Amino acid sequence: MVKGKDKNGGPPHPGSILLQEAMHPLGISRNQLARDLDVPVGRISEITNGKRGITADTALRLGRYFGTNPDIWMRLQAEYDLHMANISAGAEIIERVRKLKKIK
């Protein structure tokens, strides 16, 4: 898998992992992957360009196609989403949300 960080210092978008670690080494084009997964090529293009996330449906298809556990794709997406949410709203959440007080 892609070991680097994204430009925000977090995990890379799952689409870049799909492209760099699965598609490129195997010589699979966006068009071929879309045909083989039975999805619109636009979906694959948006995912690999970091414009769209990997849904459960797509994770199931990728898992079947590459012989991987769909959970891998979902975890990559969840890690990326959580990092991006922390960047966009983390400080506000820390400021506005009160911690649960310990119950005696």
QUIWONOR-V285498 format. One line per field, one symbol per residue. ss: DSSP state (h for helix, s for strand, l for the rest). phi: phi as a letter, one per 20 degrees, with the letter a starting at -180 (. if undefined). A space follows every 50 residues. Layout:
ss=???
phi=???
This chain:
ss=llllslllllsllhhhhhhhhhhhhhlllhhhhhhhhlllhhhhhhhhll lllllhhhhhhhhhhhlllhhhhhhhhhhhhhhhhhhhhhhhhhhhllll llll
phi=.fefdffendfffgfffgffddfgfemeefffffffemcffgffffffem ebeeegfffffffffemdfgggfffgfffffffffffecgfffgfeeeff ffee
